[in-house]
Amino acid sequence: MKCSRCIYWLGVKIVEKCIQNSAEFFVVGAKEKVPVSRTIIPVTWRKPPEGRAKLNIDGSALGNLGVTGGGGLICDHNGDWIARFSRALGSINSTIAKLWALRDGLTLAKELCLNSLIVEMDALSVVQLMSNNTINMLMEPLLSNCRNLLQAIPNKRIEHAYHEANQCADALAKMGTNSNFTFVVFVEPPPMVGTLLAFDKANMFCNRLINSNT
């Protein structure tokens, strides 16, 4: 009888040890990182097809809920800009700043009677918001305003672009953060933006490191 009890408790200890070892193996295994494969790709701003225009927009925030601005530009199929703008926005988050920039750009496109427009921005979350009917009360009525303006354009497409292909809009948005005016439409390109515009028009590219596992 005593021997049977010893065997029983020995079996219990063996099971407990197996469970402990399995748990340790799982924890160690969970800490192992899957190797990330990265590759370099060339990124360039692409001219729209003939007969279409392209609107690039961006928002800029100097710190969380700091000074923000929005800006963007509309270019034709030759890479020449049709309209360019920036806006000072005060203390809001970057997503709202990008929606303001989108609203301004779409308003200008409407005033210019542009019926065929490609919209690009480097904020995938905003692209997704504009591509569905999700209700977001924190962004109303601005979000609905943008959707209505986009809907009014007969031939349109909204796309995500890497930051390297959106540098002119980024520069105009940054100008908005430092502007003393609420809204500015530029007659001539500011020097820095003019340089970036020439870079885009010449089809030059920047290298970007991406995760090739996705």
Disulfide bonds with the S-S distance in Angstrom:
none
